Amino acid sequence: MVNFSALLFGFLYYFYRKMYMIGFALLAVYILCSIPGILYSWETFPLFVQEYQFEQNLALLGIPLPPVDKVNMAAAESLLQMHNTAQIVSFIFGLVCSFFANRLYFNACLNAVQDVNALHDPDSPAYDARRRDYLLMMRGGVSRIVPVAVLIVLAVVYFTISGLIMYSFAP
């Protein structure tokens, strides 16, 4: 059965459910699949500026105008094809992970309970039920902070790369 939250939110769903290893793996796939698109943007930025007549806006901001004649159209076409292929791969990978999201979450919950139970044996003289319950509460539930932090870091990285693309055309 498909977990639609995992399908729509991808790696953020796994961070939210405290399955950090799977979340980082999906984030790595997302980043790797985004590289051709970033390179395509870098290559075709001068065409974008010319097409939408942003020369005046860039001049007002003090950003030098990119030279349109330096655009390698063969490289841009190749990067566009790689970008499209990478997006399809990323979608298929996310779709497959959404099919197994419920099972992965179930296994993560079982492992968390087993880990806590291994540390706190009820037959032990040092058994503390409140400590065990507290550990179960901390290991379970959801994390609201981690997905937001990941989104903030991704936004900072995205805008940094966008700024580098814009300022890379400076003489």
Secondary structure, DSSP 8 states (H G I E B T S, - for coil): ---HHHHHHTHHHHHHTT-HHHHHHHHHHHHHHHHHHHHHHHHHHHHHHHHTT-HHHHHHHT-----GGG--HHHHHHHHHHHHHHHHHHHHHHHHHHHSHHHHHHHHHHHHHHHHHHHS-TTSTT--HHHHHHHHHHHSS--SHHHHHHHHHHHHHHHHHHHHHHHTT--
